[in-house]
């Protein structure tokens, strides 16, 4: 069997599929905390037990990470599809070529 790299693509694709929801949860949690903190009054901010959330750069970084993860996932999935499509065409061609002729 020839190693066409489909296992590597499948591994990376599955890893991205598993970690993307986790990064999305972190992003949405940060977004909710930042929104809630922004809508507090100055008096509430002074007496509140909630601390100031991380800055906007943190959110931008998470958003860019999600964008890159989704882009790579789609790219790897399309490459994986092409690998399987090509291998199935080769298998069909070899079956036709090697079939007994009458």
C-alpha positions as a printed NumPy array, in Angstrom:
array([[  0.   ,   0.   ,   0.   ],
       [  1.318,   3.394,  -0.964],
       [  1.455,   6.119,   1.68 ],
       [ -0.361,   8.985,   0.004],
       [ -0.513,  11.173,   3.103],
       [ -4.224,  10.618,   3.675],
       [ -3.64 ,   9.418,   7.238],
       [ -1.729,  12.59 ,   8.117],
       [ -4.448,  14.796,   6.645],
       [ -7.12 ,  12.826,   8.454],
       [ -5.251,  13.155,  11.759],
       [ -4.844,  16.927,  11.423],
       [ -8.39 ,  17.345,  10.206],
       [ -9.782,  15.421,  13.189],
       [ -7.592,  17.422,  15.582],
       [ -8.885,  20.703,  14.178],
       [-12.442,  19.412,  14.297],
       [-12.019,  18.562,  17.998],
       [-10.229,  21.751,  19.116],
       [-12.198,  24.375,  17.175],
       [-15.265,  24.191,  19.482],
       [-12.996,  24.588,  22.514],
       [-11.401,  27.743,  21.119],
       [-14.859,  29.028,  20.142],
       [-16.047,  28.483,  23.734],
       [-13.074,  30.447,  25.092],
       [-13.767,  33.254,  22.616],
       [-17.472,  33.448,  23.484],
       [-16.736,  33.35 ,  27.223],
       [-14.283,  36.225,  26.857],
       [-16.786,  38.141,  24.711],
       [-19.544,  37.712,  27.317],
       [-17.303,  38.839,  30.178],
       [-16.055,  41.853,  28.234],
       [-19.626,  42.839,  27.325],
       [-20.842,  42.501,  30.904],
       [-17.869,  44.458,  32.27 ],
       [-18.346,  47.24 ,  29.716],
       [-21.965,  47.742,  30.783],
       [-21.146,  48.089,  34.498],
       [-21.181,  51.58 ,  35.965],
       [-18.026,  53.001,  37.509],
       [-19.426,  52.416,  40.999],
       [-20.24 ,  48.809,  40.142],
       [-16.777,  48.325,  38.697],
       [-15.22 ,  49.588,  41.921],
       [-17.325,  47.363,  44.182],
       [-17.681,  44.402,  41.869],
       [-15.792,  41.217,  42.524],
       [-15.404,  40.633,  38.809],
       [-12.039,  41.676,  37.504],
       [-11.385,  43.457,  34.249],
       [-11.342,  41.006,  31.311],
       [ -8.362,  40.651,  29.021],
       [ -7.955,  43.287,  26.346],
       [ -9.291,  43.435,  22.84 ],
       [ -6.041,  42.013,  21.463],
       [ -6.837,  38.737,  23.206],
       [-10.202,  38.575,  21.444],
       [ -8.681,  39.465,  18.085],
       [ -6.096,  36.719,  18.549],
       [ -8.779,  34.168,  19.35 ],
       [-10.86 ,  35.258,  16.366],
       [ -7.865,  34.959,  14.042],
       [ -7.035,  31.547,  15.487],
       [-10.597,  30.378,  14.814],
       [-10.436,  31.755,  11.279],
       [ -7.143,  29.977,  10.597],
       [ -8.38 ,  26.738,  12.14 ],
       [-11.539,  26.729,  10.04 ],
       [ -9.593,  27.573,   6.891],
       [ -7.099,  24.784,   7.478],
       [ -9.855,  22.335,   8.345],
       [-11.682,  23.034,   5.098],
       [ -8.466,  22.872,   3.093],
       [ -7.431,  19.566,   4.639],
       [-10.892,  18.12 ,   4.202],
       [-10.912,  19.02 ,   0.508],
       [ -7.419,  17.56 ,   0.065],
       [ -8.519,  14.404,   1.871],
       [-11.523,  14.129,  -0.424],
       [ -9.254,  14.502,  -3.465],
       [ -6.909,  11.799,  -2.152],
       [ -9.77 ,   9.362,  -1.62 ],
       [-11.312,  10.243,  -4.974],
       [ -8.006,   9.667,  -6.748],
       [ -7.327,   6.395,  -4.937],
       [-10.804,   5.063,  -5.719],
       [-10.347,   5.946,  -9.405],
       [ -7.041,   4.105,  -9.418],
       [ -8.638,   1.079,  -7.751],
       [-11.491,   1.017, -10.27 ],
       [ -9.054,   1.38 , -13.156],
       [ -6.902,  -1.448, -11.837],
       [ -9.967,  -3.672, -11.409],
       [-11.041,  -2.981, -14.978],
       [ -7.542,  -3.446, -16.342],
       [ -6.904,  -6.676, -14.438],
       [-10.315,  -8.211, -15.05 ],
       [-10.321, -11.417, -17.051],
       [-11.234, -10.829, -20.661],
       [-13.343, -13.235, -22.589]])
